[in-house]
Amino acid sequence: MKLQIFQVDAFTDKVFGGNPAGVCPLDHWIPDEMMLKIAMENAVAETAFFAPGSAGFDIRWFTPEFEMDLCGHATLATAHVLINHLNHPQPSIKFHSNSGDLVVTAEDKLLTLNFPSRKPVPSEVPQVILDAIQAKPLEVLKSRDFVLVYENEEMIRGMKPQQSVMDQINIDPGGVIVTAPGNEVDFVSRFFTPQASIFEDPVTGSAHCSLIPYWSGRLGRESMLALPLSHRVGKLFCKNAGDRVLISGEAVTYLEGHIAV
């Protein structure tokens, strides 16, 4: 069986920036085990698989280890592939997923995700996470992911979490977000996934489902600019829209080809 495959750098306008995602168009669904093996072979944080659905497309996301419930950058990458490589005629693309209905709209080069809001609530954090990060947060919250809030951007930049320590816990399917006010943007963040082959996800769109409502409430405004502080540069234009969040960015194609499975 031969399948199309794309690799797209999302939330960036330059190749080798943002977050790389695999994108695999399907005519019909293939076995879950096969999708997981393809994701393992791609060796990027997430690979999106999509197929025609009753109202648009059905979409699923796989890391090299397991299926995710929601993924922002791979959804953005999928919309980029549909518009730029598969001749999708409309500026609005509807996806159905395990996290409900999602919409991506296109305006010039900017793609906007319409995702569910996941406002985090105060929580306790497992000690092993604090031991791994070695920095006490000002606040601890949780939605799908743990959200640890710190004083400033420099603290987030300087963190060197110990993966071997954090790997002692399993947050299925979430991770650990560390965040703080930004120097030149509204807020910064980093995202870590225990027990994953890619420990630090460079630009995590779905994490902003929690970060946007938190920072919107704290800063008192709906529109914000976010900067994930990974080794790959990417910026996200964010808007709080009640029970939804809008996350915008660009994407560029790195690879186009076929796989034989």
LUMSEVO-565183 format. One record per residue: y, z, x of N, C-alpha, C in turn; residue number from 1. Coordinates in Angstrom, 1 decimal. Layout:
N
    n.py    n.pz    n.px   ca.py   ca.pz   ca.px    c.py    c.pz    c.px   nr
       Y       Z       X       Y       Z       X       Y       Z       X  NUM
...
//
This chain:
261
    n.py    n.pz    n.px   ca.py   ca.pz   ca.px    c.py    c.pz    c.px   nr
    -1.2     0.0     0.8     0.0     0.0     0.0     1.2     0.0     0.9    1
     2.2    -0.9     0.6     3.4    -1.0     1.3     4.6    -0.5     0.4    2
     5.4     0.4     1.0     6.5     1.0     0.3     7.8     0.8     1.1    3
     8.9     0.6     0.3    10.2     0.5     1.0    10.6     1.9     1.5    4
    11.3     2.0     2.6    11.8     3.3     3.1    13.2     3.1     3.7    5
    14.0     4.1     3.4    15.4     4.1     4.0    15.6     5.5     4.6    6
    16.4     5.5     5.6    16.9     6.8     6.1    18.5     6.7     6.1    7
    19.1     7.7     5.4    20.5     7.6     5.2    21.1     9.0     5.6    8
    22.2     8.9     6.3    23.0    10.0     6.7    24.0    10.3     5.6    9
    23.8    11.5     5.0    24.6    11.8     3.8    25.8    12.8     4.2   10
    26.8    12.8     3.4    28.0    13.6     3.6    28.7    13.3     4.9   11
    28.7    12.0     5.3    29.4    11.6     6.5    29.8    10.1     6.3   12
    30.7     9.6     7.1    31.0     8.2     7.2    30.6     7.6     8.5   13
    29.8     8.3     9.3    29.4     7.8    10.6    27.9     8.1    10.8   14
    27.2     7.1    11.3    25.8     7.3    11.6    25.6     8.5    12.6   15
    24.6     9.2    12.5    24.3    10.4    13.4    25.1    11.6    12.9   16
    25.9    11.5    11.8    26.6    12.7    11.3    25.9    13.1    10.0   17
    26.5    14.1     9.4    26.0    14.6     8.1    24.5    15.1     8.1   18
    23.8    14.8     7.1    22.4    15.3     7.0    21.5    14.1     6.7   19
    20.5    13.8     7.6    19.7    12.6     7.3    18.6    12.9     6.2   20
    18.4    11.9     5.4    17.5    12.0     4.3    16.6    10.7     4.2   21
    15.4    10.9     4.0    14.5     9.8     3.7    14.7     9.4     2.2   22
    14.6     8.2     1.9    14.7     7.7     0.5    13.6     6.7     0.3   23
    12.7     6.9    -0.7    11.5     6.1    -0.9    11.5     5.6    -2.4   24
    11.9     4.4    -2.7    11.8     3.9    -4.1    10.4     3.6    -4.5   25
    10.1     4.0    -5.7     8.7     3.7    -6.2     8.8     3.0    -7.5   26
     7.8     2.1    -7.8     7.6     1.5    -9.1     6.9     2.5   -10.1   27
     6.1     3.3    -9.5     5.4     4.3   -10.3     5.0     5.5    -9.3   28
     4.8     6.6    -9.9     4.5     7.8    -9.1     3.2     7.7    -8.3   29
     3.2     8.1    -7.1     2.1     8.2    -6.3     1.6     9.7    -6.2   30
     0.4    10.0    -5.7     0.0    11.4    -5.7     0.9    12.3    -4.9   31
     1.1    13.5    -5.3     1.9    14.5    -4.6     1.5    14.6    -3.1   32
     0.2    14.6    -2.9    -0.2    14.8    -1.5     0.3    13.7    -0.6   33
     0.3    12.4    -1.2     0.8    11.3    -0.4     2.3    11.5    -0.1   34
     3.1    11.9    -1.1     4.5    12.1    -0.9     4.8    13.2     0.1   35
     4.0    14.2     0.1     4.2    15.3     1.1     3.9    14.7     2.5   36
     2.8    13.9     2.6     2.5    13.3     3.9     3.6    12.4     4.4   37
     4.2    11.6     3.5     5.3    10.8     3.9     6.5    11.6     4.4   38
     6.8    12.7     3.7     7.9    13.5     4.1     7.6    14.2     5.5   39
     6.3    14.6     5.7     6.0    15.1     7.0     6.2    14.1     8.1   40
     5.8    12.8     7.8     5.9    11.8     8.8     7.4    11.4     9.1   41
     8.2    11.5     8.0     9.6    11.2     8.2    10.3    12.2     9.1   42
     9.8    13.5     9.0    10.3    14.6     9.8    11.8    14.8     9.7   43
    12.4    14.6     8.5    13.8    15.0     8.3    13.7    16.1     7.2   44
    14.8    16.7     7.0    14.8    17.9     6.1    14.3    17.6     4.7   45
    14.6    16.5     4.1    14.1    16.2     2.8    13.9    14.6     2.7   46
    12.9    14.3     2.0    12.7    12.9     1.6    12.8    12.8     0.0   47
    13.6    11.9    -0.5    13.7    11.8    -2.0    12.8    10.6    -2.4   48
    12.0    10.8    -3.5    11.2     9.8    -4.1    11.8     9.6    -5.5   49
    12.0     8.3    -5.9    12.5     8.1    -7.2    11.8     6.9    -7.9   50
    11.7     7.0    -9.2    11.0     5.9   -10.0    11.7     5.7   -11.3   51
    11.6     4.6   -11.9    12.3     4.3   -13.2    11.8     5.4   -14.2   52
    12.8     5.9   -15.0    12.5     6.9   -16.0    13.0     6.4   -17.4   53
    12.9     7.2   -18.4    13.2     6.8   -19.7    14.7     6.7   -19.9   54
    15.5     7.4   -19.1    17.0     7.2   -19.1    17.5     7.3   -17.7   55
    17.3     6.2   -17.0    17.8     6.2   -15.6    16.6     6.2   -14.6   56
    16.6     7.3   -13.8    15.5     7.4   -12.8    15.0     8.9   -12.8   57
    13.7     9.0   -12.5    13.2    10.3   -12.2    13.2    10.5   -10.7   58
    13.5    11.7   -10.2    13.7    12.0    -8.8    13.0    13.3    -8.4   59
    12.3    13.3    -7.2    11.7    14.4    -6.6    12.0    14.5    -5.2   60
    12.0    15.7    -4.6    12.4    15.9    -3.2    11.3    16.7    -2.5   61
    10.9    16.2    -1.3     9.9    16.9    -0.5    10.4    17.2     0.9   62
    10.3    18.4     1.4    10.4    18.7     2.8     9.1    18.4     3.5   63
     9.1    18.5     4.8     7.8    18.4     5.5     6.7    19.4     5.1   64
     7.1    20.5     4.4     6.2    21.5     4.0     5.9    21.6     2.6   65
     6.9    21.4     1.7     6.7    21.6     0.3     7.7    20.8    -0.6   66
     7.5    20.9    -1.9     8.5    20.2    -2.8     9.6    21.1    -3.1   67
    10.9    20.6    -3.1    12.1    21.3    -3.4    12.4    21.2    -4.9   68
    13.1    22.2    -5.4    13.5    22.1    -6.8    14.8    21.3    -7.0   69
    15.6    21.3    -5.9    16.9    20.6    -6.0    17.4    20.3    -4.6   70
    17.9    19.1    -4.4    18.4    18.7    -3.1    19.6    17.8    -3.3   71
    20.7    18.2    -2.7    22.0    17.4    -2.8    22.1    16.2    -1.9   72
    21.9    16.4    -0.6    22.1    15.3     0.3    21.1    14.2     0.1   73
    19.9    14.5    -0.3    18.9    13.4    -0.5    19.2    12.7    -1.9   74
    19.8    13.3    -2.8    20.2    12.7    -4.1    21.4    11.8    -3.8   75
    22.4    12.2    -3.0    23.5    11.4    -2.6    23.0    10.2    -1.8   76
    22.0    10.4    -0.9    21.4     9.2    -0.2    20.7     8.3    -1.1   77
    20.0     8.8    -2.2    19.4     7.9    -3.1    20.3     7.0    -3.9   78
    21.4     7.6    -4.3    22.5     6.8    -5.0    23.0     5.8    -4.1   79
    23.2     6.1    -2.8    23.7     5.2    -1.8    22.8     4.0    -1.7   80
    21.5     4.3    -1.6    20.5     3.2    -1.5    20.5     2.3    -2.8   81
    20.6     2.9    -4.0    20.6     2.1    -5.2    21.8     1.2    -5.3   82
    22.9     1.7    -4.9    24.2     0.9    -5.0    24.2    -0.1    -3.9   83
    23.9     0.2    -2.7    24.2    -0.7    -1.5    23.0    -1.5    -1.1   84
    21.8    -1.2    -1.6    20.6    -1.9    -1.2    19.8    -2.5    -2.3   85
    19.8    -1.9    -3.5    19.0    -2.2    -4.6    19.8    -2.8    -5.8   86
    21.1    -3.1    -5.6    21.9    -3.8    -6.5    22.0    -3.1    -7.9   87
    22.1    -1.8    -7.9    22.3    -1.0    -9.1    23.7    -1.4    -9.6   88
    23.8    -1.9   -10.9    25.0    -2.5   -11.4    26.1    -1.5   -11.8   89
    25.8    -0.2   -12.1    26.7     0.7   -12.7    27.3     1.7   -11.7   90
    28.5     2.2   -11.9    29.1     3.2   -11.0    28.5     4.6   -11.3   91
    27.7     4.8   -12.4    27.2     6.1   -12.7    25.7     6.0   -12.8   92
    25.0     6.8   -12.1    23.5     6.8   -12.0    23.0     8.1   -12.5   93
    22.0     8.0   -13.4    21.5     9.2   -14.0    20.1     9.5   -13.4   94
    19.8    10.7   -13.1    18.5    11.2   -12.6    18.0    12.3   -13.4   95
    16.7    12.3   -13.6    16.1    13.5   -14.3    15.2    14.1   -13.2   96
    15.3    15.5   -13.1    14.6    16.2   -12.1    14.1    17.5   -12.6   97
    13.4    18.3   -11.8    12.9    19.6   -12.1    14.0    20.6   -12.4   98
    15.3    20.2   -11.9    16.4    21.1   -12.2    17.3    20.5   -13.3   99
    16.7    19.6   -14.1    17.5    19.1   -15.2    18.1    17.7   -14.9  100
    19.0    17.3   -15.7    19.6    16.0   -15.6    20.8    16.1   -14.5  101
    20.8    15.1   -13.7    21.8    15.0   -12.6    22.5    13.6   -12.7  102
    23.8    13.6   -12.4    24.5    12.3   -12.4    25.2    12.2   -11.1  103
    25.2    10.9   -10.6    26.0    10.6    -9.4    26.9     9.4    -9.8  104
    28.2     9.6    -9.5    29.2     8.6    -9.8    29.8     8.0    -8.5  105
    30.1     6.8    -8.5    30.6     6.1    -7.3    32.0     5.6    -7.6  106
    32.9     5.9    -6.6    34.3     5.4    -6.6    34.6     5.0    -5.2  107
    34.7     3.7    -5.0    34.9     3.1    -3.6    33.7     3.6    -2.8  108
    33.9     4.3    -1.7    32.9     4.7    -0.8    32.4     6.2    -1.1  109
    33.2     6.8    -2.0    32.9     8.2    -2.3    31.9     8.4    -3.4  110
    30.8     9.2    -3.2    29.8     9.5    -4.2    30.0    10.9    -4.6  111
    29.9    11.2    -5.9    30.0    12.5    -6.5    28.8    12.9    -7.2  112
    28.2    14.1    -6.8    27.1    14.7    -7.4    27.6    15.6    -8.6  113
    27.0    15.5    -9.7    27.3    16.4   -10.8    26.0    17.2   -11.0  114
    26.1    18.5   -10.4    24.9    19.4   -10.3    25.1    20.6   -11.1  115
    24.0    21.4   -11.4    24.1    22.6   -12.1    24.8    23.7   -11.2  116
    25.6    24.5   -11.8    26.2    25.6   -11.1    25.2    26.8   -11.0  117
    25.1    27.4    -9.8    24.1    28.5    -9.6    24.9    29.7    -9.0  118
    25.7    30.3    -9.9    26.6    31.4    -9.4    25.8    32.5    -8.9  119
    26.0    32.9    -7.6    25.2    34.0    -7.1    25.7    35.4    -7.6  120
    24.8    36.3    -7.6    25.1    37.7    -8.1    24.8    38.7    -7.0  121
    25.5    39.8    -7.0    25.2    40.8    -6.0    23.7    41.2    -5.9  122
    23.3    41.3    -4.6    21.9    41.6    -4.4    21.7    42.4    -3.1  123
    20.5    42.9    -2.9    20.1    43.5    -1.7    19.4    42.4    -0.9  124
    19.5    42.5     0.5    18.9    41.5     1.3    17.8    42.1     2.1  125
    16.7    41.4     2.3    15.6    42.0     3.1    16.1    42.3     4.5  126
    15.7    43.4     5.1    16.1    43.8     6.4    15.8    42.8     7.5  127
    14.7    42.1     7.3    14.3    41.1     8.3    15.3    40.0     8.5  128
    16.0    39.6     7.4    17.1    38.6     7.5    18.2    39.1     8.3  129
    18.6    40.4     8.1    19.7    41.0     8.8    19.3    41.1    10.3  130
    18.1    41.5    10.5    17.6    41.6    11.9    17.6    40.2    12.6  131
    17.4    39.2    11.9    17.4    37.8    12.5    18.8    37.4    12.8  132
    19.7    37.7    11.9    21.1    37.2    12.0    21.9    38.1    13.0  133
    21.6    39.4    13.0    22.3    40.3    13.8    23.8    40.4    13.6  134
    24.2    40.3    12.4    25.6    40.5    12.0    25.6    41.0    10.6  135
    26.3    42.1    10.3    26.4    42.7     9.0    27.4    42.0     8.1  136
    26.9    41.5     6.9    27.8    40.8     6.0    28.8    41.7     5.3  137
    29.9    41.1     4.8    30.8    41.8     3.9    30.2    41.9     2.5  138
    29.5    40.9     2.1    28.9    40.8     0.8    27.5    40.2     0.9  139
    26.6    40.6     0.0    25.3    39.9    -0.1    25.1    39.5    -1.6  140
    24.8    38.3    -1.8    24.6    37.8    -3.2    23.3    36.9    -3.2  141
    22.9    36.5    -4.4    21.7    35.7    -4.4    21.7    34.9    -5.7  142
    21.3    33.6    -5.5    20.9    32.8    -6.7    19.5    32.2    -6.3  143
    19.4    30.9    -6.1    18.1    30.5    -5.5    18.0    31.0    -4.0  144
    19.2    30.9    -3.3    19.3    31.3    -1.9    20.0    32.7    -1.8  145
    19.7    33.4    -0.7    20.6    34.5    -0.4    21.9    33.9     0.2  146
    23.0    34.6    -0.2    24.3    34.2     0.2    25.0    35.4     0.9  147
    25.2    35.3     2.2    25.8    36.3     3.1    27.2    35.9     3.4  148
    28.1    36.7     3.0    29.6    36.4     3.2    30.1    37.2     4.4  149
    30.8    36.5     5.3    31.4    37.1     6.5    32.9    37.0     6.6  150
    33.5    37.6     7.6    34.9    37.7     7.7    35.6    36.3     8.0  151
    35.1    35.6     9.0    35.8    34.4     9.4    34.9    33.4    10.0  152
    35.5    32.2    10.2    34.7    31.0    10.7    34.1    31.2    12.0  153
    34.8    32.0    12.9    34.2    32.2    14.2    32.9    32.9    14.2  154
    32.7    33.8    13.2    31.5    34.6    13.1    30.3    33.6    12.7  155
    30.6    32.7    11.8    29.6    31.7    11.4    29.3    30.8    12.5  156
    30.3    30.3    13.2    30.0    29.4    14.4    29.2    30.1    15.5  157
    29.4    31.3    15.7    28.8    32.0    16.8    27.4    32.6    16.5  158
    26.9    32.5    15.3    25.6    33.0    15.0    24.5    32.3    15.7  159
    23.5    33.1    16.2    22.3    32.5    16.8    21.1    33.2    16.2  160
    20.8    32.9    14.9    19.7    33.6    14.2    18.4    33.4    15.0  161
    17.6    34.4    15.0    16.3    34.3    15.6    15.2    33.8    14.6  162
    14.8    32.6    14.8    13.9    32.0    13.8    12.6    32.7    13.7  163
    12.1    33.2    14.9    10.8    33.9    14.9    10.9    35.2    14.1  164
    12.0    35.8    14.0    12.2    37.0    13.2    12.3    36.6    11.7  165
    13.2    35.6    11.4    13.4    35.3    10.0    12.1    34.6     9.4  166
    11.3    34.0    10.2    10.0    33.4     9.7     9.1    34.5     9.2  167
     9.4    35.7     9.3     8.5    36.8     8.8     8.6    36.9     7.3  168
     9.6    36.2     6.7     9.8    36.2     5.2     9.7    34.8     4.7  169
     9.3    34.7     3.5     9.2    33.4     2.8    10.0    33.4     1.6  170
    11.0    32.6     1.5    11.9    32.5     0.4    11.7    31.1    -0.3  171
    10.7    31.0    -1.1    10.2    29.8    -1.7    10.9    29.5    -3.0  172
    11.7    28.4    -3.2    11.9    27.4    -2.2    13.3    27.5    -1.6  173
    13.9    28.6    -1.5    15.2    28.8    -1.0    15.4    29.1     0.4  174
    16.6    29.5     0.8    16.9    29.8     2.1    18.0    30.9     2.2  175
    18.7    30.9     3.4    19.7    31.9     3.6    21.0    31.1     4.0  176
    22.1    31.4     3.2    23.4    30.8     3.4    24.3    31.8     4.1  177
    24.9    31.5     5.1    26.0    32.3     5.7    27.3    31.6     5.5  178
    28.3    32.3     5.1    29.6    31.6     4.7    30.8    32.5     5.0  179
    32.0    31.9     5.2    33.2    32.6     5.4    34.4    31.7     5.1  180
    35.6    32.3     5.0    36.8    31.4     4.9    36.9    30.5     6.1  181
    37.4    29.3     5.9    37.6    28.3     7.0    39.0    28.4     7.6  182
    39.1    27.9     8.8    40.4    27.9     9.5    41.2    26.7     8.9  183
    40.6    25.5     8.8    41.3    24.4     8.3    40.8    23.8     7.0  184
    39.7    24.4     6.5    39.2    24.1     5.2    39.1    25.3     4.4  185
    38.7    25.2     3.1    38.6    26.4     2.2    37.5    27.3     2.6  186
    36.3    26.8     2.9    35.2    27.7     3.4    34.2    26.9     4.2  187
    33.5    27.7     5.1    32.5    27.1     6.0    31.2    27.7     5.6  188
    30.1    27.1     6.1    28.8    27.7     5.9    27.8    27.1     6.8  189
    26.6    27.8     6.9    25.4    27.3     7.5    24.2    27.7     6.7  190
    23.1    27.0     6.8    22.0    27.2     5.9    20.7    27.2     6.8  191
    19.9    28.3     6.6    18.7    28.5     7.3    17.5    28.6     6.4  192
    16.4    28.0     6.7    15.2    28.0     5.9    14.0    28.6     6.7  193
    13.6    29.9     6.4    12.5    30.5     7.0    11.2    29.7     6.9  194
    10.4    29.7     7.9     9.1    29.1     7.9     9.2    27.5     7.6  195
    10.3    26.9     8.0    10.4    25.5     7.9    10.5    24.9     9.3  196
    10.0    23.6     9.4    10.0    22.9    10.7    11.4    22.6    11.1  197
    12.3    22.4    10.1    13.7    22.2    10.4    14.4    23.5    10.0  198
    14.7    24.4    10.9    15.1    25.8    10.6    16.5    25.8    10.0  199
    17.5    25.0    10.7    18.8    24.9    10.2    19.1    23.6     9.6  200
    19.3    23.5     8.3    19.6    22.3     7.6    21.1    22.0     7.8  201
    21.4    20.8     8.4    22.7    20.6     8.8    23.8    20.5     7.8  202
    23.6    19.9     6.6    24.6    19.8     5.6    23.9    19.9     4.3  203
    23.8    21.1     3.7    23.0    21.3     2.5    23.8    21.2     1.2  204
    23.6    20.1     0.5    24.4    19.9    -0.7    24.1    21.0    -1.8  205
    22.8    21.3    -2.0    22.4    22.2    -3.1    22.9    23.6    -2.8  206
    23.1    24.0    -1.6    23.7    25.3    -1.3    25.0    25.5    -1.9  207
    25.7    24.4    -2.1    27.1    24.4    -2.7    27.1    24.6    -4.2  208
    25.9    24.5    -4.8    25.8    24.9    -6.2    26.1    26.4    -6.4  209
    25.8    27.2    -5.3    26.2    28.6    -5.3    27.5    28.9    -4.6  210
    27.8    28.1    -3.5    29.0    28.4    -2.8    30.3    28.0    -3.6  211
    30.2    27.0    -4.4    31.4    26.5    -5.1    31.8    27.6    -6.1  212
    30.9    28.1    -7.0    31.4    29.1    -8.0    31.9    30.3    -7.3  213
    31.2    30.7    -6.2    31.7    31.9    -5.5    33.1    31.8    -4.9  214
    33.3    30.7    -4.2    34.6    30.5    -3.5    35.7    30.2    -4.5  215
    35.3    29.5    -5.6    36.3    29.2    -6.6    36.9    30.5    -7.2  216
    36.0    31.4    -7.5    36.4    32.7    -8.1    37.2    33.5    -7.1  217
    36.8    33.5    -5.8    37.5    34.3    -4.8    38.8    33.7    -4.4  218
    38.9    32.4    -4.3    40.2    31.7    -3.9    41.1    31.4    -5.1  219
    40.5    31.4    -6.3    41.4    31.2    -7.5    41.8    29.7    -7.7  220
    40.9    28.8    -7.3    41.2    27.4    -7.5    39.9    26.7    -7.7  221
    40.0    25.5    -8.4    38.8    24.8    -8.7    38.4    23.8    -7.7  222
    39.3    23.1    -7.0    39.1    22.1    -6.0    39.1    22.7    -4.6  223
    38.2    22.3    -3.8    38.1    22.9    -2.4    37.5    21.9    -1.5  224
    37.7    22.2    -0.2    37.1    21.4     0.9    36.2    22.3     1.7  225
    35.0    21.8     1.9    34.0    22.7     2.6    33.5    22.0     3.8  226
    33.2    22.8     4.8    32.7    22.3     6.1    31.5    23.1     6.5  227
    30.3    22.4     6.5    29.1    23.0     7.1    29.2    23.0     8.6  228
    29.0    24.1     9.3    29.2    24.2    10.7    27.9    24.0    11.5  229
    27.3    22.9    11.3    26.1    22.5    12.0    26.4    21.7    13.2  230
    25.4    21.3    13.9    25.6    20.4    15.1    26.0    19.0    14.6  231
    25.7    18.6    13.4    26.1    17.3    12.8    27.3    17.5    11.9  232
    28.3    16.7    12.1    29.6    16.9    11.3    29.4    16.3     9.9  233
    29.9    17.1     8.9    29.9    16.6     7.6    30.9    17.4     6.7  234
    31.6    16.7     5.8    32.6    17.4     4.9    32.2    17.1     3.5  235
    32.4    18.1     2.6    32.1    18.0     1.2    33.4    18.4     0.4  236
    33.7    17.5    -0.5    34.8    17.7    -1.4    34.2    18.4    -2.7  237
    34.7    19.6    -3.0    34.0    20.4    -4.0    34.9    20.7    -5.2  238
    34.3    20.8    -6.4    35.1    21.2    -7.6    34.2    22.0    -8.5  239
    34.8    23.1    -9.0    34.1    24.0    -9.9    34.4    23.4   -11.3  240
    33.3    23.2   -12.1    33.5    22.6   -13.4    32.7    23.5   -14.4  241
    32.9    24.8   -14.4    32.2    25.6   -15.4    30.7    25.8   -15.1  242
    29.9    25.3   -15.9    28.4    25.4   -15.7    27.9    24.3   -14.8  243
    28.8    23.4   -14.3    28.5    22.4   -13.4    29.3    22.5   -12.1  244
    28.9    21.8   -11.1    29.7    21.7    -9.9    29.7    20.2    -9.5  245
    30.8    19.8    -8.9    31.0    18.4    -8.4    31.1    18.4    -6.9  246
    30.2    17.7    -6.3    30.1    17.7    -4.8    30.2    16.2    -4.3  247
    31.3    15.9    -3.6    31.5    14.5    -3.2    31.4    14.3    -1.7  248
    31.0    13.1    -1.3    31.0    12.8     0.1    30.5    11.3     0.2  249
    30.5    10.8     1.5    30.1     9.5     1.7    28.7     9.5     2.3  250
    28.2     8.3     2.5    26.8     8.1     3.1    26.8     6.8     3.9  251
    25.9     6.8     4.9    25.7     5.5     5.7    24.2     5.3     5.9  252
    23.8     4.1     5.9    22.4     3.8     6.2    22.1     3.8     7.7  253
    21.1     4.4     8.1    20.6     4.4     9.4    19.4     3.5     9.6  254
    18.5     3.5     8.6    17.3     2.7     8.8    16.9     2.1     7.5  255
    16.3     0.9     7.5    15.8     0.2     6.4    14.5    -0.5     6.8  256
    13.4    -0.3     6.0    12.2    -0.9     6.4    11.1    -0.7     5.4  257
     9.8    -0.7     5.9     8.7    -0.5     5.0     7.7     0.4     5.7  258
     6.9     1.1     4.9     5.8     1.9     5.5     4.5     1.5     4.8  259
     3.5     1.5     5.6     2.1     1.2     5.1     1.3     2.4     5.0  260
     0.9     2.8     3.7     0.1     4.0     3.5    -1.1     3.7     2.7  261
//
